[in-house]
Structures are given as structure tokens and as C-alpha cells.
């Protein structure tokens, strides 16, 4: 019983410490920036693609996984280029004057011939 109570107290203190670390301003601002970028990219996908478009997001990579995840509510991602009517690209840039600048990333769609 004493060991179980000690483990409970230790896990509670550990959780409280983790919770306090996650509330630090730097952590909060980082997650806020990630959330803003995610929302921006999802919005740009809705501007680039027609609703329910079949879209190829590229070979499996970090970028294609992001594009698949972000486009799913709006479009129909496919893993095969021949099945997609559109291809999505994620472009890294520092040009903040572009319309679709999402914290260093742009989304572009191209019709597959």
C-alpha cells in the first residue's frame, strides 16, 4: 500500500512538472506557430483544389504525409499518380510577399495531364 501511494505521488509530481514545462511561454508560442501554419496550409489547399478532387501527394515522405493529412477533409488523396487528377506540392520558401506564405511553406496544385 505504501509503495503504491509513493508511486502515485511520484507520478502526480512528475505530471505536474511536465504540465508546468508545457506551459512555458516558449513552448506555447512554438505550438501556436505550428497550429497557425497547419491552419494556413489547410486553407491554401482549399484555394488550390476543387472540392473532392482526387489528389496525388507524391511518393511517401514527410511532406507527402503532411499534404495527405491536411488535404483529406477537402480532397481525396491517392497514393498513385495515375489515379489522381491533381498533384500537390509543398514548397519551402522565405519569400513572405507571396499570397500563400505559411511560415516558410507554400502549397501548390498542378493538374495531372
VMD Tcl script that builds the backbone (N, CA, C; Angstrom):
set m [mol new atoms 339]
animate dup $m
set s [atomselect $m all]
$s set {name element resname resid chain x y z} {
  {N N UNK 1 A 0.825 -1.192 0.000}
  {CA C UNK 1 A 0.000 0.000 0.000}
  {C C UNK 1 A 0.864 1.249 0.000}
  {N N UNK 2 A 1.919 1.239 0.823}
  {CA C UNK 2 A 2.809 2.397 0.905}
  {C C UNK 2 A 3.536 2.599 -0.421}
  {N N UNK 3 A 3.942 1.485 -1.060}
  {CA C UNK 3 A 4.646 1.589 -2.343}
  {C C UNK 3 A 3.714 2.150 -3.409}
  {N N UNK 4 A 2.475 1.676 -3.430}
  {CA C UNK 4 A 1.502 2.179 -4.403}
  {C C UNK 4 A 1.250 3.671 -4.207}
  {N N UNK 5 A 1.150 4.101 -2.957}
  {CA C UNK 5 A 0.938 5.521 -2.658}
  {C C UNK 5 A 2.146 6.340 -3.087}
  {N N UNK 6 A 3.338 5.827 -2.845}
  {CA C UNK 6 A 4.562 6.532 -3.248}
  {C C UNK 6 A 4.634 6.662 -4.763}
  {N N UNK 7 A 4.256 5.590 -5.477}
  {CA C UNK 7 A 4.253 5.634 -6.945}
  {C C UNK 7 A 3.233 6.643 -7.453}
  {N N UNK 8 A 2.059 6.685 -6.816}
  {CA C UNK 8 A 1.027 7.635 -7.207}
  {C C UNK 8 A 1.503 9.068 -6.997}
  {N N UNK 9 A 2.110 9.332 -5.867}
  {CA C UNK 9 A 2.615 10.685 -5.567}
  {C C UNK 9 A 3.704 11.056 -6.558}
  {N N UNK 10 A 4.608 10.131 -6.850}
  {CA C UNK 10 A 5.693 10.412 -7.795}
  {C C UNK 10 A 5.138 10.701 -9.191}
  {N N UNK 11 A 4.151 9.920 -9.642}
  {CA C UNK 11 A 3.581 10.158 -10.968}
  {C C UNK 11 A 2.816 11.475 -11.000}
  {N N UNK 12 A 2.158 11.831 -9.912}
  {CA C UNK 12 A 1.433 13.100 -9.838}
  {C C UNK 12 A 2.398 14.278 -9.905}
  {N N UNK 13 A 3.503 14.187 -9.162}
  {CA C UNK 13 A 4.523 15.249 -9.188}
  {C C UNK 13 A 5.150 15.335 -10.570}
  {N N UNK 14 A 5.439 14.165 -11.158}
  {CA C UNK 14 A 6.024 14.131 -12.498}
  {C C UNK 14 A 5.074 14.762 -13.512}
  {N N UNK 15 A 3.780 14.442 -13.427}
  {CA C UNK 15 A 2.781 15.024 -14.328}
  {C C UNK 15 A 2.680 16.529 -14.142}
  {N N UNK 16 A 2.733 16.972 -12.912}
  {CA C UNK 16 A 2.671 18.409 -12.635}
  {C C UNK 16 A 3.886 19.115 -13.216}
  {N N UNK 17 A 5.065 18.498 -13.073}
  {CA C UNK 17 A 6.283 19.095 -13.648}
  {C C UNK 17 A 6.190 19.161 -15.163}
  {N N UNK 18 A 5.710 18.092 -15.787}
  {CA C UNK 18 A 5.541 18.087 -17.241}
  {C C UNK 18 A 4.547 19.145 -17.664}
  {N N UNK 19 A 3.447 19.245 -16.943}
  {CA C UNK 19 A 2.430 20.233 -17.255}
  {C C UNK 19 A 2.994 21.652 -17.153}
  {N N UNK 20 A 3.797 21.896 -16.138}
  {CA C UNK 20 A 4.405 23.222 -15.977}
  {C C UNK 20 A 5.367 23.518 -17.124}
  {N N UNK 21 A 6.130 22.521 -17.553}
  {CA C UNK 21 A 7.055 22.711 -18.674}
  {C C UNK 21 A 6.298 23.045 -19.949}
  {N N UNK 22 A 5.149 22.405 -20.154}
  {CA C UNK 22 A 4.365 22.643 -21.356}
  {C C UNK 22 A 3.688 24.008 -21.356}
  {N N UNK 23 A 3.623 24.648 -20.221}
  {CA C UNK 23 A 3.002 25.975 -20.126}
  {C C UNK 23 A 4.010 27.103 -20.270}
  {N N UNK 24 A 5.291 26.776 -20.431}
  {CA C UNK 24 A 6.295 27.827 -20.608}
  {C C UNK 24 A 5.959 28.630 -21.861}
  {N N UNK 25 A 6.195 29.926 -21.827}
  {CA C UNK 25 A 5.859 30.770 -22.979}
  {C C UNK 25 A 6.510 30.307 -24.286}
  {N N UNK 26 A 7.747 29.820 -24.231}
  {CA C UNK 26 A 8.397 29.388 -25.475}
  {C C UNK 26 A 7.711 28.163 -26.069}
  {N N UNK 27 A 7.289 27.246 -25.226}
  {CA C UNK 27 A 6.600 26.052 -25.713}
  {C C UNK 27 A 5.226 26.424 -26.272}
  {N N UNK 28 A 4.522 27.268 -25.562}
  {CA C UNK 28 A 3.198 27.703 -26.007}
  {C C UNK 28 A 3.295 28.449 -27.340}
  {N N UNK 29 A 4.266 29.329 -27.473}
  {CA C UNK 29 A 4.391 30.083 -28.727}
  {C C UNK 29 A 4.807 29.176 -29.884}
  {N N UNK 30 A 5.623 28.165 -29.604}
  {CA C UNK 30 A 6.010 27.220 -30.658}
  {C C UNK 30 A 4.801 26.439 -31.143}
  {N N UNK 31 A 4.002 25.915 -30.210}
  {CA C UNK 31 A 2.814 25.170 -30.614}
  {C C UNK 31 A 1.793 26.073 -31.286}
  {N N UNK 32 A 1.724 27.303 -30.879}
  {CA C UNK 32 A 0.822 28.251 -31.516}
  {C C UNK 32 A 1.245 28.488 -32.973}
  {N N UNK 33 A 2.541 28.615 -33.204}
  {CA C UNK 33 A 3.056 28.816 -34.564}
  {C C UNK 33 A 2.788 27.591 -35.433}
  {N N UNK 34 A 2.977 26.409 -34.878}
  {CA C UNK 34 A 2.702 25.171 -35.624}
  {C C UNK 34 A 1.215 25.096 -35.974}
  {N N UNK 35 A 0.367 25.439 -35.031}
  {CA C UNK 35 A -1.075 25.433 -35.276}
  {C C UNK 35 A -1.459 26.445 -36.351}
  {N N UNK 36 A -0.883 27.628 -36.299}
  {CA C UNK 36 A -1.155 28.652 -37.318}
  {C C UNK 36 A -0.729 28.176 -38.701}
  {N N UNK 37 A 0.453 27.557 -38.778}
  {CA C UNK 37 A 0.946 27.059 -40.062}
  {C C UNK 37 A 0.026 25.953 -40.600}
  {N N UNK 38 A -0.393 25.059 -39.736}
  {CA C UNK 38 A -1.297 23.983 -40.143}
  {C C UNK 38 A -2.600 24.550 -40.698}
  {N N UNK 39 A -3.188 25.488 -39.998}
  {CA C UNK 39 A -4.434 26.113 -40.464}
  {C C UNK 39 A -4.228 26.842 -41.781}
  {N N UNK 40 A -3.111 27.510 -41.933}
  {CA C UNK 40 A -2.796 28.225 -43.172}
  {C C UNK 40 A -2.681 27.246 -44.348}
  {N N UNK 41 A -1.958 26.148 -44.145}
  {CA C UNK 41 A -1.786 25.161 -45.213}
  {C C UNK 41 A -3.116 24.517 -45.596}
  {N N UNK 42 A -3.930 24.211 -44.616}
  {CA C UNK 42 A -5.246 23.630 -44.922}
  {C C UNK 42 A -6.103 24.615 -45.719}
  {N N UNK 43 A -6.036 25.874 -45.347}
  {CA C UNK 43 A -6.789 26.898 -46.088}
  {C C UNK 43 A -6.282 27.015 -47.524}
  {N N UNK 44 A -4.982 26.996 -47.711}
  {CA C UNK 44 A -4.409 27.108 -49.046}
  {C C UNK 44 A -4.793 25.920 -49.925}
  {N N UNK 45 A -4.906 24.749 -49.330}
  {CA C UNK 45 A -5.345 23.574 -50.099}
  {C C UNK 45 A -6.754 23.789 -50.622}
  {N N UNK 46 A -7.628 24.393 -49.807}
  {CA C UNK 46 A -8.997 24.653 -50.271}
  {C C UNK 46 A -9.026 25.679 -51.399}
  {N N UNK 47 A -8.040 26.559 -51.446}
  {CA C UNK 47 A -7.976 27.540 -52.532}
  {C C UNK 47 A -7.363 26.951 -53.805}
  {N N UNK 48 A -6.475 25.975 -53.647}
  {CA C UNK 48 A -5.767 25.394 -54.779}
  {C C UNK 48 A -6.545 24.276 -55.480}
  {N N UNK 49 A -7.381 23.554 -54.734}
  {CA C UNK 49 A -8.059 22.376 -55.279}
  {C C UNK 49 A -9.570 22.534 -55.269}
  {N N UNK 50 A -10.230 21.961 -56.282}
  {CA C UNK 50 A -11.689 21.907 -56.195}
  {C C UNK 50 A -12.114 20.882 -55.137}
  {N N UNK 51 A -13.277 21.053 -54.594}
  {CA C UNK 51 A -13.807 20.142 -53.562}
  {C C UNK 51 A -13.867 18.708 -54.100}
  {N N UNK 52 A -13.468 17.741 -53.290}
  {CA C UNK 52 A -13.492 16.310 -53.607}
  {C C UNK 52 A -12.601 15.922 -54.786}
  {N N UNK 53 A -11.612 16.735 -55.074}
  {CA C UNK 53 A -10.665 16.405 -56.147}
  {C C UNK 53 A -9.807 15.217 -55.730}
  {N N UNK 54 A -9.510 14.355 -56.691}
  {CA C UNK 54 A -8.588 13.249 -56.436}
  {C C UNK 54 A -7.183 13.809 -56.583}
  {N N UNK 55 A -6.395 13.661 -55.529}
  {CA C UNK 55 A -5.103 14.329 -55.498}
  {C C UNK 55 A -3.994 13.349 -55.128}
  {N N UNK 56 A -2.899 13.457 -55.865}
  {CA C UNK 56 A -1.693 12.682 -55.591}
  {C C UNK 56 A -0.748 13.599 -54.821}
  {N N UNK 57 A -0.259 13.118 -53.690}
  {CA C UNK 57 A 0.583 13.972 -52.847}
  {C C UNK 57 A 2.070 13.649 -52.956}
  {N N UNK 58 A 2.430 12.756 -53.857}
  {CA C UNK 58 A 3.843 12.439 -54.068}
  {C C UNK 58 A 4.240 11.143 -53.393}
  {N N UNK 59 A 5.483 10.718 -53.666}
  {CA C UNK 59 A 5.969 9.496 -53.022}
  {C C UNK 59 A 6.026 9.696 -51.504}
  {N N UNK 60 A 5.983 8.596 -50.786}
  {CA C UNK 60 A 5.948 8.667 -49.325}
  {C C UNK 60 A 7.141 9.430 -48.778}
  {N N UNK 61 A 6.845 10.495 -48.074}
  {CA C UNK 61 A 7.859 11.323 -47.425}
  {C C UNK 61 A 7.147 12.125 -46.346}
  {N N UNK 62 A 7.913 12.878 -45.588}
  {CA C UNK 62 A 7.313 13.724 -44.560}
  {C C UNK 62 A 6.337 14.719 -45.197}
  {N N UNK 63 A 6.760 15.347 -46.298}
  {CA C UNK 63 A 5.900 16.335 -46.965}
  {C C UNK 63 A 4.619 15.703 -47.499}
  {N N UNK 64 A 4.742 14.542 -48.125}
  {CA C UNK 64 A 3.534 13.912 -48.678}
  {C C UNK 64 A 2.587 13.470 -47.571}
  {N N UNK 65 A 3.130 13.046 -46.443}
  {CA C UNK 65 A 2.272 12.687 -45.314}
  {C C UNK 65 A 1.510 13.906 -44.796}
  {N N UNK 66 A 2.197 15.049 -44.713}
  {CA C UNK 66 A 1.520 16.282 -44.291}
  {C C UNK 66 A 0.424 16.665 -45.279}
  {N N UNK 67 A 0.744 16.626 -46.567}
  {CA C UNK 67 A -0.240 17.004 -47.579}
  {C C UNK 67 A -1.443 16.064 -47.572}
  {N N UNK 68 A -1.182 14.785 -47.375}
  {CA C UNK 68 A -2.284 13.824 -47.303}
  {C C UNK 68 A -3.179 14.140 -46.106}
  {N N UNK 69 A -2.563 14.379 -44.960}
  {CA C UNK 69 A -3.324 14.682 -43.751}
  {C C UNK 69 A -4.114 15.978 -43.900}
  {N N UNK 70 A -3.479 17.024 -44.408}
  {CA C UNK 70 A -4.129 18.331 -44.495}
  {C C UNK 70 A -5.190 18.389 -45.594}
  {N N UNK 71 A -5.034 17.598 -46.653}
  {CA C UNK 71 A -5.989 17.664 -47.761}
  {C C UNK 71 A -7.185 16.741 -47.569}
  {N N UNK 72 A -7.085 15.777 -46.655}
  {CA C UNK 72 A -8.140 14.775 -46.501}
  {C C UNK 72 A -9.540 15.356 -46.260}
  {N N UNK 73 A -9.716 16.376 -45.409}
  {CA C UNK 73 A -11.086 16.884 -45.233}
  {C C UNK 73 A -11.665 17.530 -46.499}
  {N N UNK 74 A -10.819 17.970 -47.409}
  {CA C UNK 74 A -11.273 18.715 -48.575}
  {C C UNK 74 A -11.233 17.892 -49.852}
  {N N UNK 75 A -10.175 17.102 -50.010}
  {CA C UNK 75 A -9.948 16.357 -51.246}
  {C C UNK 75 A -9.862 14.855 -50.945}
  {N N UNK 76 A -9.587 14.077 -51.984}
  {CA C UNK 76 A -9.462 12.626 -51.846}
  {C C UNK 76 A -8.036 12.241 -52.224}
  {N N UNK 77 A -7.154 12.086 -51.227}
  {CA C UNK 77 A -5.763 11.736 -51.527}
  {C C UNK 77 A -5.660 10.315 -52.092}
  {N N UNK 78 A -4.730 10.121 -52.998}
  {CA C UNK 78 A -4.466 8.809 -53.561}
  {C C UNK 78 A -2.964 8.574 -53.585}
  {N N UNK 79 A -2.571 7.337 -53.468}
  {CA C UNK 79 A -1.148 7.001 -53.450}
  {C C UNK 79 A -0.570 6.757 -54.828}
  {N N UNK 80 A -1.409 6.860 -55.863}
  {CA C UNK 80 A -0.943 6.580 -57.222}
  {C C UNK 80 A -1.164 7.779 -58.124}
  {N N UNK 81 A -0.128 8.154 -58.826}
  {CA C UNK 81 A -0.199 9.315 -59.714}
  {C C UNK 81 A -1.274 9.150 -60.782}
  {N N UNK 82 A -1.438 7.959 -61.319}
  {CA C UNK 82 A -2.406 7.763 -62.396}
  {C C UNK 82 A -3.845 7.894 -61.909}
  {N N UNK 83 A -4.080 7.691 -60.618}
  {CA C UNK 83 A -5.436 7.818 -60.078}
  {C C UNK 83 A -5.777 9.249 -59.674}
  {N N UNK 84 A -4.762 10.089 -59.541}
  {CA C UNK 84 A -5.001 11.469 -59.122}
  {C C UNK 84 A -5.223 12.388 -60.314}
  {N N UNK 85 A -6.127 13.313 -60.179}
  {CA C UNK 85 A -6.348 14.310 -61.220}
  {C C UNK 85 A -5.470 15.536 -60.971}
  {N N UNK 86 A -4.997 15.663 -59.727}
  {CA C UNK 86 A -4.176 16.788 -59.310}
  {C C UNK 86 A -2.962 16.273 -58.549}
  {N N UNK 87 A -1.898 17.053 -58.564}
  {CA C UNK 87 A -0.752 16.741 -57.715}
  {C C UNK 87 A -0.488 17.942 -56.824}
  {N N UNK 88 A -0.296 17.678 -55.543}
  {CA C UNK 88 A 0.010 18.731 -54.577}
  {C C UNK 88 A 1.501 18.764 -54.296}
  {N N UNK 89 A 2.024 19.944 -54.153}
  {CA C UNK 89 A 3.429 20.150 -53.819}
  {C C UNK 89 A 3.525 21.016 -52.573}
  {N N UNK 90 A 4.486 20.717 -51.744}
  {CA C UNK 90 A 4.810 21.553 -50.591}
  {C C UNK 90 A 6.169 22.166 -50.893}
  {N N UNK 91 A 6.230 23.478 -50.954}
  {CA C UNK 91 A 7.446 24.189 -51.352}
  {C C UNK 91 A 7.955 25.007 -50.184}
  {N N UNK 92 A 9.230 24.857 -49.887}
  {CA C UNK 92 A 9.852 25.655 -48.826}
  {C C UNK 92 A 10.336 26.971 -49.430}
  {N N UNK 93 A 10.018 28.086 -48.753}
  {CA C UNK 93 A 10.390 29.399 -49.268}
  {C C UNK 93 A 10.609 30.387 -48.130}
  {N N UNK 94 A 11.286 31.461 -48.441}
  {CA C UNK 94 A 11.449 32.546 -47.480}
  {C C UNK 94 A 10.824 33.836 -48.008}
  {N N UNK 95 A 10.148 33.755 -49.155}
  {CA C UNK 95 A 9.525 34.922 -49.764}
  {C C UNK 95 A 8.187 35.208 -49.079}
  {N N UNK 96 A 8.204 36.128 -48.146}
  {CA C UNK 96 A 6.997 36.430 -47.363}
  {C C UNK 96 A 5.975 37.260 -48.134}
  {N N UNK 97 A 6.317 37.674 -49.355}
  {CA C UNK 97 A 5.403 38.500 -50.131}
  {C C UNK 97 A 4.452 37.666 -50.992}
  {N N UNK 98 A 4.611 36.357 -50.984}
  {CA C UNK 98 A 3.717 35.500 -51.740}
  {C C UNK 98 A 2.378 35.379 -51.025}
  {N N UNK 99 A 1.317 35.233 -51.795}
  {CA C UNK 99 A -0.037 35.156 -51.230}
  {C C UNK 99 A -0.176 34.027 -50.222}
  {N N UNK 100 A 0.371 32.875 -50.539}
  {CA C UNK 100 A 0.135 31.690 -49.716}
  {C C UNK 100 A 1.335 31.355 -48.842}
  {N N UNK 101 A 1.929 32.339 -48.261}
  {CA C UNK 101 A 3.096 32.118 -47.416}
  {C C UNK 101 A 2.635 31.643 -46.047}
  {N N UNK 102 A 2.962 30.402 -45.721}
  {CA C UNK 102 A 2.558 29.807 -44.437}
  {C C UNK 102 A 3.802 29.477 -43.626}
  {N N UNK 103 A 4.406 30.466 -43.047}
  {CA C UNK 103 A 5.579 30.278 -42.194}
  {C C UNK 103 A 6.667 29.451 -42.869}
  {N N UNK 104 A 6.993 29.802 -44.086}
  {CA C UNK 104 A 8.084 29.128 -44.792}
  {C C UNK 104 A 7.648 28.052 -45.757}
  {N N UNK 105 A 6.364 27.800 -45.858}
  {CA C UNK 105 A 5.870 26.761 -46.758}
  {C C UNK 105 A 4.772 27.292 -47.668}
  {N N UNK 106 A 4.733 26.767 -48.875}
  {CA C UNK 106 A 3.685 27.078 -49.843}
  {C C UNK 106 A 3.050 25.782 -50.298}
  {N N UNK 107 A 1.779 25.816 -50.631}
  {CA C UNK 107 A 1.104 24.674 -51.233}
  {C C UNK 107 A 0.773 25.052 -52.676}
  {N N UNK 108 A 1.142 24.178 -53.591}
  {CA C UNK 108 A 0.796 24.401 -54.986}
  {C C UNK 108 A 0.160 23.138 -55.538}
  {N N UNK 109 A -0.851 23.307 -56.388}
  {CA C UNK 109 A -1.519 22.180 -57.033}
  {C C UNK 109 A -1.317 22.303 -58.538}
  {N N UNK 110 A -1.128 21.160 -59.169}
  {CA C UNK 110 A -0.954 21.123 -60.619}
  {C C UNK 110 A -1.829 20.012 -61.171}
  {N N UNK 111 A -2.523 20.313 -62.258}
  {CA C UNK 111 A -3.370 19.315 -62.918}
  {C C UNK 111 A -2.469 18.263 -63.545}
  {N N UNK 112 A -2.802 16.971 -63.353}
  {CA C UNK 112 A -2.039 15.893 -63.971}
  {C C UNK 112 A -2.612 15.640 -65.348}
  {N N UNK 113 A -1.750 15.716 -66.381}
  {CA C UNK 113 A -2.270 15.519 -67.760}
  {C C UNK 113 A -2.722 14.094 -68.013}
}
mol reanalyze $m
mol bondsrecalc $m
mol representation Tube
mol addrep $m
